Amino acid sequence: MMTANKKRKFLTKIQKEKLRLAAQMLKATAKLYDESKPNLLPLWGGGIITHGQPQNKDFIIGISKRAAKADKKETTKDHLYRVTETAKVILTRLQKENLSVEEIENILLDRSMYMIVTRSENSVDLKNAKDPSNEDDWKALYKKAGIEYTLYK
């Protein structure tokens, strides 16, 4: 996989600005995060992470076997590293470490990987296979969901 610095080269000006703003927002709001209230993570995940991470073709690492055969309108991009888990990782580290904005950007970039899947794989299979004990292992999730995929070179 590409490193964060290599991924940076693929970013447009607006993607760089969004990434920077997302990192700054995470840094500025980390003190508000309370581990005992995980239901608040989607505020960071669905908002800051989803809109701050780049989503261009250079971050798509593969395609499911079903998506490869499906109509394009029946496919979608799946965040391989769950956005709420990415928020949790960053916010937890920020409460313990004084990460720089660039270090936060690097974490966001390292976790910006997508798989093309069918809409039903995304909304049904992956959702039903979700394992709260290990939210951060996309390969285990895909295996549990029975989703076969091909990684791009």
N, C-alpha and C positions, 0 to 999 in steps of 0.2 A: 504494500500500500504506500501511497505517496505521503510524505511528511507535510506538516502544516506549511512550511516555507515553500515547498514545491506547489502546493495547492494554491497559495497566494497568487502565483503567477497567472492562474486561470481566471482571477476575479476581475470584473469590470469595476469602474470607478464607483458606481452606485453600490455594488456588492461590498466593496471595501468600506464604504461609508456606513452601510447597514451593519456590517460585522463589528466595526469600531463602536457604533452606538449601542449595539447589543451588549458588548463587553463592558462598556461604561455603565449601562443600566444595571447589569448584574452586579457589578462592583458596588454601585451606589445603593442597591437595595438588599444586599446580602444580610445586613443586620436585621432585616425584617423577617427573614426566614426562620421558622420554628419547626424543627424536626417532628414535633408531636402533632403537627397539623399537615400531614402529607396531601390532604385534599386541596391545599392552596398551591401546590406545585404547578398545576396546569396554568396558573396565571403567568408564571415565568416560562414554562415549557411551551404552551400553545401560543403565547404572545411573543416574548423576547427571543426564544430559541428558534421557533418556527420561522419568524421573519428576519432573524439576524443571520442564520446560516445560509450560505449560497446554495442554490438548487439548480445549477446548470448541468449540462450533460457530462462534464468532466468529473462530477462527483457520483455518477451512477456507476456502480461496480459490477452489476449483473442483471439478469432477467430470469424470472421463474419460467419453468417449462410451459406452464399454461399460458402465461402472458405472451410468450414467444409465438404462440399459435392464435392468440386472441386479436380481435379488432382493436385498433389503437384507442378508440373511445371507451373500451372496456378495461383499460389499464390505468394504473396510477403509480406514483413513486411512494415507496415505503421508507420512512426513516429507519435505518438499521439500528441506530442507537436511539432509543426512545427519547422524545424531547423532554418528558418529565424527569426521566432518569438523568439526562444531561444537565438539566437544571439542578437536580439534587447534588450531583457530583460537584458542579461548580460552586454552588452556594455553600455546601458543606466545607469545601476546601477554603473558600473565602473567609469563613468564620474562624478557620484555624491558621491560615497563612495569609500573608499580604501579597497576593498575586497581582502582578502588573496587568494593565489592560491588554498588553500584547500576549502575555501568558494565557489570559482568558480567551483571547482570539484564537490562539493555537489550540486550545482544548476544543473550542467550537469547530475549528477546521478539521481537527483530527476525528471528530465525531460527526462530520458532515458526509455521510455515505448513504446512498440510496440504492434500492433494488426496484426494478420495474416488476410489478405484480398485477394480477387481475384485481378488479375492485372487490370481488367476493373474497379473494384470498386476504385482502387487506382488512375488510370490514367484518368478515366472519371467521375464517380459519385462524388468522393471527390473533384476533381478539379472543377467541375461545381457547387458544393455546397459551395465553398469557400466564406466566408463572411469577407471582409476587416475590418469591424467594430469590429469583435471579432475573431482574428486569434488564440487565445489561448484556446478556449473551444472545445476540441475534441468531447465531448459528444453532444454538440449542432451541430457541423459539421456532425457527423454521423447521427443524427436525421434528419437534413435537407437533407442529401444525401439519406435517406431511408435505411440505412444499419443497419440491425439487427445483434447483436453479442452476444456471450456468454463470460463472464469473467471467467477466471480460478480462482480457489480458492486459 
